[in-house]
Amino acid sequence: MRIATIDVGTNTALLLIAERDRSGELCFLHEERRFVRLGAGVDAARRIRPESMMRLRSALIAYQEIAEAWSARTIVLCGTSASRDAENQDELIEFVRSETGLHFEILSGEDEAAWSFAGAVSAFSDFTQSCTVFDIGGGSTEICVGIPGMPLSYRMSLNVGTVRLVERCFTSQPPVPAEALLARRIVDASLDSAEIPCDPERPLVGAAGTSVVLAMLHYHVHAPSQLGNEAFLSLEEVSYWQKHLMAANMAEVMALNPTLMHGRADVLPIGVLIFECLMRRLGVTQCRISPRGLRHGLVLRYFDGISGP
């Protein structure tokens, strides 16, 4: 049986086609990415704009056609940070239902964190010990600590994300020093309040989103699958990219890899700043990169029929 999962974030809508084969193994068959910027203006106005809904509509209709072409009869559609922050989320849910016929489930921050963890660690067969997994998105950053396959010991969704902080802090690209400092202070304050369990010996895993994009840029690859399961970024490398990207203008960021930077050139620099702040807070010197994330976790949720990691 084949299914499609769609992760609708603040910046992107991500499609995954998957199936469970006759041996019981999960197979991830096809992925698509569209930049809908659903969360444009949500941090300030707490509403999803009509034009953002129309961008989402176009993406979902296209994804329905792709799912049908792959014979995926079930579509699991979930929204995250921008959707749960919006005061007009009921309007959004009804809009999606009336325009596409799909049920739009809005995940809580803790559920998003948990299923991002499950998806990320599913890429590795050698993870049996406790690890920390994070996912930096457009509206929020999810952080979990736990042992794969066991109940999580810590999970948190922080309201620091790339689109949110760019809209809140920056008036130019690159930002002026005072704006960059403000963004860093907001991230650090959020990490302070989160009281994340810190253990420099605990492996750190970056799930999807910013960490994967930065790894693709660093390793000069064009698809997450090309990273394999052994891609790492050191704190020194993340710090280098943070300084380089935060000092670059839009054209300079785009020039690094026009295809990869499309739809994210304005928000990647702040994402890498969050990445660096988190590594420093945890006291770790390297991060393992998982090519999987929330949409893979939603596949696991569907096929395993469980309520949460």
TANORSUL-V251166 format. One record per helix or strand of 2 or more residues. SS is the DSSP state (H for helix, E for strand). FROM is the first residue (numbers start at 1). LEN is the number of residues. If there is no record, write none. Layout:
# TANORSUL-V251166
ss->SS from->FROM len->LEN
ss->SS from->FROM len->LEN
This chain:
# TANORSUL-V251166
ss->E from->2 len->7
ss->E from->12 len->9
ss->E from->26 len->10
ss->H from->42 len->4
ss->H from->50 len->20
ss->E from->74 len->6
ss->H from->81 len->5
ss->H from->89 len->12
ss->E from->104 len->3
ss->H from->109 len->13
ss->E from->130 len->7
ss->E from->141 len->7
ss->E from->154 len->5
ss->H from->162 len->8
ss->H from->177 len->18
ss->E from->203 len->5
ss->H from->209 len->11
ss->H from->224 len->4
ss->E from->232 len->3
ss->H from->235 len->12
ss->H from->250 len->7
ss->H from->258 len->4
ss->H from->268 len->15
ss->E from->286 len->5
ss->H from->294 len->11
